[in-house]
Amino acid sequence: MPRRKKNAGSSSEGTEDSDFSAEHTDSSESDTHTVRNTRLTRSSLRLSRNSQDIKQSTDHDESPPRTPTGNAPSSESDIDMSSPNVSHDESLAKELSLKESGLAHRPKRRRFHESYNFNMKCPTPGCNSLGHLTGKHERHFSISGCPLYHNLSADECKVKASSRDKHVEERTLSQRQDENRHSARQQAQAERQLRYKEKVTEMRRKRNSVPQKDKYMEHRPSHGSSREPLLENITSDYDLELFRKAQARASDDLSLTGEKIIRNNKKEKLRLEGQVTEGGNMIKAIVFGRYELDTWYHSPYPEEYARLGRLYMCEFCLKYMKSQTILRRHMAKCVWKHPPGDEIYRKGPISVFEVDGKKNKIYCQNLCLLAKLFLDHKTLYYDVEPFLFYVMTEADNTGCHLVGYFSKEKNSFLNYNVSCILTMPQYMRQGYGKMLIDFSYLLSKVEEKVGSPERPLSDLGLISYRSYWKEVLLRYLHNFQGKEISIKEISQETAVNPVDIVSTLQSLQMLKYWKGKHLILKRQDLIDDWKTKEGKRGSSKTIDPTALKWSPPKGT
């Protein structure tokens, strides 16, 4: 260890070791003196006025020296060593410069006039952008807030604003008085309300019957569409004032929400780029095959994926990913071209696969998470082992694309033939929903059971099922040739639950109670309408029972 050189200018309490070695003391002292002189030059003007006061205060201050953060030093390295070549003003300049350097990392706060763009101008010809239609702002930059466009002046807008505020205060005061009145809800209208109603009726009757045609004829050619048409004498002054209030309120809302719209646009841009959204963990859109689908509801994806604005999915194995690049690499290696499981139905491009939740657990979990993005009442996500999933696909030269699916319990004590049903948004309103429902009832017929969907149904599911039940009943009544009919026979023939049949007949007004008996009315007008629609629709989106190759699983 090199020997330490003692500082000759130490305090009277004792000498302290210098932080520099003996060999480099002279050069270090000269460099330090140069740096300190530079700091003194920058701070000399600032210290010229108050150096005497600071010096007097430091003479009486016997507290230990402070660090740039204002705390007492924790070690010798934090203490400024005094030197005979350095004056007291130089030490003060050093301390002040250190404080400034400690705050240099903080961003400078921008004032309103620095961030406000005063170069913007109102697009109305001849307008100086002063005043506002609401009377609350000094400037405006759009037609909606331009007094000149509305054939007014800035002073008139301020007067109207003060009168509106006064009217609001009076109305608020009167409402408070009515609330304090005992049993105000049970009393008749107050005399003040009746007088105000008569006043409004009288004001609406008053109208200047002498139209100023010359003024109207000169206004339109001279200003064109750059000004609002003259509205006087078009209606009563009371209604015109109501319209002016609505205009001012709309203009105020636009001025207040301008920044919010900009922030939302920026947020939407980040969302479309696939970056993290601000706010709740909800996926806004998914990329699924060649479609980009906007989601409807929250789905419990893992948090690292739920925070993304956009999710990328493989349409064959349903694996979800974070970016387009990962999806592209996955598609180059993915060997799946159809759902796992057994293909139990095929007619043309339409196929249905039976997937066991116990054998293909990951696929079924991903399918449930995907379905929750478009279903509100779905609660099954991960416990998929007791269920069978029937996945409908449409095939082309690239593979079998997911159209929709429904799930059912392997052992249902209430004979539910559907637990959850979904048609993908890109295939909605094309007849695939009824095909899925018809296929579920076809399986019930093979099992020789009467089925019904599990409740509660979603809004779209209820509409689809009621439409299907109506079509089944009208087809049965059209083909029925007997004289007597019973609900039990209809249920055995169609595999529809009797409760669903009764509710559908009641909605169609085909079930009547007469002389202690319930009668089914055969409404020919409804049957004719159904035949017409059936002829236009064709038979391309129907289930063919002969194409089903399936037997009920063992144990069901």
Disulfide bonds with the S-S distance in Angstrom:
none
